[in-house]
Amino acid sequence: MNTQYALKTLNQLRPVLIGFRKANGLTQKDVSERLGITQQTYARLEANPASAGFERLFRVFSVLGVEIVLSSREPLSDA
């Protein structure tokens, strides 16, 4: 599966995390066990991923099989 999402705000991260988790057939409990945290802790992270640290998010992305790709939309002008 090669699904891509363009995130422009942190608010868009929550539905993307949920979508990838469900696409992989995983419950919050499954993900939390793979991360070594409680289901309640993962539920809080998934409900508000913008409050999570970058390192924690990368661990979640890894469990979900998600790769982060950064690209520029268009070159900045010399204004």
N, C-alpha and C positions, 0 to 999 in steps of 0.2 A: 504494500500500500504506500503510495507516494502522495500524500495529501499535504497541501501547503496552505498556510494562513498568513496573511499580512496583518501584523499587529501594529496599530498606530497609537493605542492607549493601553495602559495597564488594566483597565476595566475589561478589555477583550480577552484577557488571559484566562479568567475563570471558565467561560464556556469552552474554550479550547482544551484546557486540562480535562474537563469532564468528558468532552467528546473523544479525546484520545484514550482516556481510561476505559470508557464504554466500548469503543471500537476494538480494544484489545481484550474485551470480555472480562475486565477486572472490576472488582468491587473496591470500595474505599478500604475495606479490611485487607484485601489482597495487597494493595499498594502499601498500606501502612506496615504490614508484616515484612515486605521486601525492603522497606526503608528502615526497619527496626524502631518504629515509633508506634504509639497507640492509634487506634482508628479515630478517636476523638481529636487527637493532635492533627492527623491528616485532614480530617473534615474541616477543621479551622483553617488550615493552610489552603485547601481547595476553595473554601468560601471566600477567602480574602488573600489570594496569592500575591497581591501587590505589597503586602506587609511582610512577606517571606524574604529571607536573604537570598542573594544570587546563588550562593553555593547550594543552599537547600533546594532551590528551584532546579538547578542542574541535576541534582540527585533524582528528583522527581522525573524530570525529562528522560533521564537515563533509564529508569524503571519502566517508563511508558514507551521507550524506543523512539523518542523524539530527538531530532537533531536541530540545533539552532543554526540558522544561516542569516547573516547580516548582509544587506546590500543597500547601495544608495539608490534613491529614486531617480535623481538627475544631478548632474554636477552643479555645485554652488557657483553663482556668478561672482565676479570680482567687484561687486558694488562697494 
